[in-house]
Amino acid sequence: MSTSDLSITDDRWRAIVENDKSYDGVFLYAVKTTRIFCRPSCKSRPPKRENIRIFTSAEQALAAQFRPCKRCKPTGQRLPDHDWIAGVAEYVSSNYMKDLTLHILAEISHGSPYHLHRTFKRIMHVTPMEYIQRTRLEQAKKLLTCSHQSVAEVGENVGLSNTPYFITLFKKNTGYTPFQYRQLKSKVTQNGGTQHGISNE
């Protein structure tokens, strides 16, 4: 724990859980999993106690690489949309294997599902769910190329545990089934070149 951190006492935890406005200005809390920091009065769902860090100022939280909450604005300023969406994208990159929905992303990023969907698409040019699927498929390609996991295991490890759906989605996006992709990638590696439209990148 750095010198800028305060301990998460029972009083501070109670203030967070109860959204106690009287503690605003006394401390701020940051969530390790989402990298977002809030006022105690923030109406967002309380995180797990073990995932919380306590700061005395917004400057300390920002210096520790946390982003201000878009809902409670702990810096007194509005978080730029690009920063907000960058945080959501980072969360997806680290948690793509979990059960992610638009509502879950909105909850962890402290915004409404409608606003998140609209803003994400404007900045990233894809919807949040399309971004999740794209991230999962990119990870699946890596696993198919670099591991000996079965197709079902690869699908499960990237958050697509329904194997038939994983195979259908993969083929729709790449033109190949996961098995075909693995076979072709293997040939490309052996030949040291490009084959069947799949480059060895």
C-alpha positions as CSV (number, residue, x, y, z in Angstrom):
1,M,0.0,0.0,0.0
2,S,1.4,3.4,-0.9
3,T,1.6,6.4,1.4
4,S,-1.3,8.0,-0.4
5,D,-3.6,5.2,0.5
6,L,-5.8,5.2,3.6
7,S,-7.1,2.0,5.2
8,I,-10.6,0.8,4.4
9,T,-12.1,1.1,7.9
10,D,-15.5,-0.1,8.8
11,D,-16.8,3.6,8.8
12,R,-15.5,4.2,5.4
13,W,-16.9,0.9,4.1
14,R,-20.3,1.8,5.6
15,A,-20.1,5.2,3.9
16,I,-19.5,3.6,0.5
17,V,-22.2,1.0,0.9
18,E,-24.8,3.5,2.1
19,N,-23.7,6.2,-0.3
20,D,-23.2,8.6,2.6
21,K,-22.9,12.1,1.2
22,S,-21.4,13.5,4.4
23,Y,-18.1,11.7,3.6
24,D,-17.8,13.5,0.2
25,G,-14.7,15.6,0.5
26,V,-13.3,13.4,3.3
27,F,-12.0,10.5,1.1
28,L,-12.4,8.9,-2.3
29,Y,-12.5,5.2,-3.1
30,A,-11.1,3.5,-6.2
31,V,-11.9,0.0,-7.5
32,K,-8.9,-2.1,-8.6
33,T,-10.8,-4.2,-11.1
34,T,-12.4,-1.3,-13.1
35,R,-9.7,1.3,-12.4
36,I,-12.4,3.9,-11.6
37,F,-12.6,6.1,-8.5
38,C,-15.7,7.6,-6.9
39,R,-17.1,9.8,-4.2
40,P,-18.5,7.9,-1.2
41,S,-22.0,9.1,-2.2
42,C,-21.8,7.5,-5.7
43,K,-24.9,5.5,-6.5
44,S,-23.0,2.8,-8.4
45,R,-23.2,-0.7,-7.0
46,P,-20.6,-1.1,-4.2
47,P,-17.6,-3.2,-5.2
48,K,-16.0,-6.0,-3.1
49,R,-14.3,-4.6,-0.1
50,E,-11.0,-6.3,-1.0
51,N,-11.0,-4.5,-4.3
52,I,-11.1,-1.0,-2.9
53,R,-8.3,1.6,-2.4
54,I,-8.9,4.7,-0.4
55,F,-7.4,8.1,-1.3
56,T,-7.6,11.6,0.2
57,S,-7.7,13.4,-3.1
58,A,-8.5,13.0,-6.7
59,E,-4.9,13.9,-7.6
60,Q,-3.7,10.9,-5.7
61,A,-6.1,8.6,-7.4
62,L,-5.2,10.0,-10.8
63,A,-1.5,9.6,-10.0
64,A,-2.2,5.9,-9.2
65,Q,-3.7,5.5,-12.8
66,F,-7.4,5.4,-11.8
67,R,-10.0,7.2,-13.9
68,P,-12.8,9.4,-12.4
69,C,-16.3,8.0,-12.4
70,K,-18.5,9.4,-15.1
71,R,-21.5,9.3,-12.8
72,C,-20.4,11.0,-9.6
73,K,-17.5,13.2,-11.2
74,P,-15.1,13.0,-8.2
75,T,-12.8,15.6,-9.9
76,G,-15.6,18.0,-10.4
77,Q,-15.2,17.7,-14.1
78,R,-16.8,15.6,-16.8
79,L,-14.7,12.6,-17.9
80,P,-14.0,12.9,-21.6
81,D,-15.8,10.3,-23.6
82,H,-12.6,9.0,-25.2
83,D,-11.1,8.3,-21.7
84,W,-14.3,6.6,-20.6
85,I,-14.5,4.3,-23.6
86,A,-10.7,3.6,-23.4
87,G,-11.4,2.3,-19.8
88,V,-14.2,0.1,-21.0
89,A,-12.1,-1.3,-23.8
90,E,-9.3,-2.1,-21.4
91,Y,-11.7,-3.9,-19.1
92,V,-12.9,-6.0,-22.0
93,S,-9.3,-6.8,-23.0
94,S,-8.7,-8.2,-19.5
95,N,-12.1,-9.9,-18.9
96,Y,-13.2,-11.1,-22.3
97,M,-13.4,-14.7,-21.0
98,K,-16.1,-13.7,-18.5
99,D,-19.8,-13.4,-19.0
100,L,-20.0,-9.8,-20.4
101,T,-23.1,-8.0,-21.4
102,L,-23.9,-4.4,-22.2
103,H,-25.5,-4.0,-18.8
104,I,-22.5,-5.4,-17.0
105,L,-20.2,-3.1,-18.9
106,A,-22.4,-0.2,-18.1
107,E,-22.5,-1.1,-14.5
108,I,-18.7,-1.4,-14.1
109,S,-18.1,1.8,-16.1
110,H,-20.8,3.7,-14.1
111,G,-22.9,4.8,-17.0
112,S,-26.2,3.8,-18.6
113,P,-26.4,1.0,-21.1
114,Y,-27.9,3.3,-23.8
115,H,-25.3,6.0,-23.4
116,L,-22.5,3.5,-23.3
117,H,-23.7,1.7,-26.5
118,R,-24.1,5.0,-28.3
119,T,-20.8,6.5,-27.2
120,F,-18.8,3.3,-27.7
121,K,-20.0,2.9,-31.2
122,R,-19.3,6.6,-32.0
123,I,-15.7,6.3,-30.8
124,M,-14.8,2.7,-31.6
125,H,-17.0,2.3,-34.7
126,V,-18.4,-1.0,-33.4
127,T,-20.9,-1.7,-30.6
128,P,-19.6,-2.9,-27.2
129,M,-20.9,-6.4,-27.9
130,E,-19.2,-6.5,-31.4
131,Y,-16.0,-5.4,-29.7
132,I,-16.3,-8.2,-27.1
133,Q,-16.8,-10.8,-29.9
134,R,-13.9,-9.4,-31.9
135,T,-11.6,-9.6,-28.9
136,R,-12.7,-13.1,-28.1
137,L,-12.1,-14.2,-31.7
138,E,-8.6,-12.7,-31.8
139,Q,-7.7,-14.5,-28.6
140,A,-9.2,-17.7,-30.1
141,K,-6.9,-17.3,-33.1
142,K,-3.9,-17.1,-30.8
143,L,-4.9,-20.2,-28.9
144,L,-5.6,-22.2,-32.0
145,T,-2.2,-21.2,-33.4
146,C,0.0,-21.5,-30.2
147,S,-1.7,-24.1,-28.0
148,H,-2.8,-27.7,-28.3
149,Q,-6.2,-27.1,-26.6
150,S,-9.2,-28.6,-28.3
151,V,-11.7,-26.4,-30.1
152,A,-14.1,-26.7,-27.3
153,E,-11.4,-25.7,-24.7
154,V,-10.4,-22.7,-26.8
155,G,-14.0,-21.6,-27.1
156,E,-14.5,-21.9,-23.3
157,N,-11.3,-20.1,-22.5
158,V,-12.3,-17.1,-24.6
159,G,-15.8,-16.9,-23.1
160,L,-17.6,-18.8,-25.9
161,S,-18.4,-22.1,-24.0
162,N,-21.2,-23.1,-26.5
163,T,-19.0,-25.0,-28.9
164,P,-21.4,-25.0,-31.9
165,Y,-22.0,-21.3,-31.5
166,F,-18.2,-20.7,-31.2
167,I,-17.6,-22.7,-34.4
168,T,-20.4,-20.9,-36.3
169,L,-19.2,-17.4,-35.1
170,F,-15.6,-18.2,-35.9
171,K,-16.4,-19.4,-39.5
172,K,-18.7,-16.4,-40.1
173,N,-15.8,-14.0,-39.2
174,T,-12.8,-15.8,-40.7
175,G,-14.3,-18.1,-43.4
176,Y,-12.8,-21.1,-41.7
177,T,-13.9,-23.4,-38.9
178,P,-11.5,-23.3,-35.9
179,F,-10.1,-26.7,-36.9
180,Q,-9.5,-25.5,-40.5
181,Y,-7.9,-22.3,-39.3
182,R,-5.5,-24.3,-37.0
183,Q,-4.6,-26.7,-39.9
184,L,-3.9,-23.9,-42.3
185,K,-1.9,-21.9,-39.8
186,S,0.2,-25.0,-39.1
187,K,0.9,-25.3,-42.8
188,V,1.8,-21.6,-43.1
189,T,4.3,-22.0,-40.2
190,Q,5.9,-25.0,-41.7
191,N,6.2,-23.3,-45.1
192,G,7.3,-20.0,-43.7
193,G,5.0,-18.2,-46.0
194,T,1.4,-17.4,-46.8
195,Q,-1.2,-20.0,-47.8
196,H,-4.9,-20.0,-48.4
197,G,-5.3,-16.4,-47.6
198,I,-3.9,-16.7,-44.0
199,S,-0.7,-14.9,-43.4
200,N,1.8,-16.0,-40.8
201,E,1.5,-12.9,-38.5
